[in-house]
Amino acid sequence: MSENTLQVDTSERIRTLTLNRPRSRNALSAVLRDRLFTALAQAEADDDVDVVILTGADPVFCAGLDLKELGEQSALPDISPRWPAMTKPVIGAINGAAVTGGLELALYCDILIASERARFADTHARVGLLPTWGSACGCRRKWASVLPVG
């Protein structure tokens, strides 16, 4: 696949990871999930990186799993979370909708900065999936620390 599903940029000790599948609302394909979790581990191991920013290519942050890809598979895919142990802070720059798996990615971040266009939704039940990446317990902890500004 030649598509650049994850853009990686490093500037001034900040590693920015941009989910880059805007036509599919940055849905988490198997390739994108693999690249994202690998890039996070690489950032953690890189002494020239102090902080990671995770965002999505406009117009959304992430719509969750790629349901089209999921429906085309005959075997059960590995959709387990592989977020590496991180000592460096991960900032979620939520620039639009963070839905289902996208919400769960946001919950893994240490700090969330949401634009005025940000929307958060858990639609697991609507699409027949279980929240395997931690949203069931992560939401309460994360939202308890939310400080609305602006």
Secondary structure, DSSP 8 states (H G I E B T S, - for coil): --S--EEEEEETTEEEEEE--GGGTT-B-HHHHHHHHHHHHHHHH-TT--EEEEEESTT-SB--B-HHHHHT-SS-----------SS-EEEEE-SEEETHHHHHHHHSSEEEE-TT-EEE--HHHHT---TTSHHHHHHHHHHT-----
